[in-house]
Amino acid sequence: MHTKLFIPGPVDVRKDVLNKMANPQIGHRGKEASELQERIEEKLKVVFKTKNHVLISTSSGSGLMEGAIRSFTKKRAAVFSCGAFGDKFYKICTANGVPADVCKIEMGKGFSPQEVIDFLNKGDYDLLTLQHNETSTGVTNPIGEIIASVKEWHPEIIIVVDAVSSLGGMDIPADDWGIDVLITSSQKCIGLPAGISFASISERAIEKARGIENRGLYFDYVTLYDFNLEKHQYPSTPTLPHMFALDYQLDRILEEGLENRYARHRALADMVREFAEKYFKLFVEDEKLRSDTVTCIANTRNIDIGELNKKLTERGYIISNGYKALKDITFRISHMADYTEEDVRGLLDAMIEVLGLEVDD
Ligand SMILES: Cc1ncc(COP(=O)(O)O)c(C=O)c1O
């Protein structure tokens, strides 16, 4: 039996999308490959709401996160962390010998513009990183407001936003908000298997990168950018199966319409939040910060999440335990990509049944 993945990535991929991966291979230096990549780039620009170039990387999003740290930090990075993926950016900095400081807040909370500015005021930073959607806690940071403040007080800082678990499911207008580098992966709201990721990049960021040494090679944004500009090609051999599927899936996404897609994600999130509030408690207290793509639920009934998942799997579903320190005290349900209300209803009904929860008439 197929198990529907309600873990926060990878998510289920539609059969018609998967089938596109089986297209016959093409040469990666030919006209057909350039045309494929150019089509993908143009559609990604619409999804990213940007006029800037959108690069692809034949890696999951972590590769582009690492590339961004190396390509754009000349002085020191300010890393804002409200959970596991913020911490990851800091680990990337230390692993690459890039000078950085981390500003950490309690899990379940999000950053305010003032907190960000206060931290930036204390150092000499030329890059900042922040999660739009922190998957470990289900927090969506108010990125638009934060960036507006950064632009006012520290306009020279390059802004790198990790939207791995939200782009395509929530509205993140890269240009309107002034994001320099906006990164996402394929296996979440875009609805493809993992293995390809994307980043939009501003001109001022790329010009700055040209003056930075030791940017690495494989994830060097300048190399990716220049190859892209010259021929709409990829510096090494790209993952063509992902590109075939992406070309098709982006058509589907644009056919659905971005605003409709966001509304569907919000409606699914509302269903899960209603369930959580009725039977448990939402981990994120501030409702303005609750993610529309992944819900983190406080395990107030102290259920055995492993046992729950065993029984759910027998019914064709799987959810996720909490992340690391939150492993047993929370659990997470994702509502990303192509799920319908019927899919989510099916999962929630299965949970009600397995946990023996009371249903109102
Ligand atoms: C918010 C966030 N950032 C970064 C990553 C890492 O992305 P990837 O697994 O595509 O390398 C993830 C993965 O779950 C994530 O949720």
The ligand as an SDF file (V2000), in Angstrom:
LIG
                    3D

 16 16  0  0  0  0  0  0  0  0999 V2000
   13.7650   25.2740    6.5670 C   0  0  0  0  0  0  0  0  0  0  0  0
   14.7200   24.2990    5.9510 C   0  0  0  0  0  0  0  0  0  0  0  0
   15.9060   24.7370    5.5430 N   0  0  0  0  0  0  0  0  0  0  0  0
   16.8080   23.9370    4.9830 C   0  0  0  0  0  0  0  0  0  0  0  0
   16.5610   22.5920    4.8090 C   0  0  0  0  0  0  0  0  0  0  0  0
   17.5770   21.7280    4.1530 C   0  0  0  0  0  0  0  0  0  0  0  0
   17.1270   21.5170    2.8570 O   0  0  0  0  0  0  0  0  0  0  0  0
   17.5110   20.2080    2.0260 P   0  0  0  0  0  0  0  0  0  0  0  0
   17.0620   19.0280    2.8250 O   0  0  0  0  0  0  0  0  0  0  0  0
   16.7560   20.4120    0.7520 O   0  0  0  0  0  0  0  0  0  0  0  0
   18.9830   20.2390    1.8560 O   0  0  0  0  0  0  0  0  0  0  0  0
   15.3290   22.0660    5.2170 C   0  0  0  0  0  0  0  0  0  0  0  0
   15.0260   20.6320    5.0740 C   0  0  0  0  0  0  0  0  0  0  0  0
   14.1060   20.1130    5.6430 O   0  0  0  0  0  0  0  0  0  0  0  0
   14.3920   22.9460    5.7980 C   0  0  0  0  0  0  0  0  0  0  0  0
   13.1890   22.5040    6.1840 O   0  0  0  0  0  0  0  0  0  0  0  0
  1  2  1  0
  2  3  1  0
  2 15  2  0
  3  4  2  0
  4  5  1  0
  5  6  1  0
  5 12  2  0
  6  7  1  0
  7  8  1  0
  8  9  2  0
  8 10  1  0
  8 11  1  0
 12 13  1  0
 12 15  1  0
 13 14  2  0
 15 16  1  0
M  END
$$$$
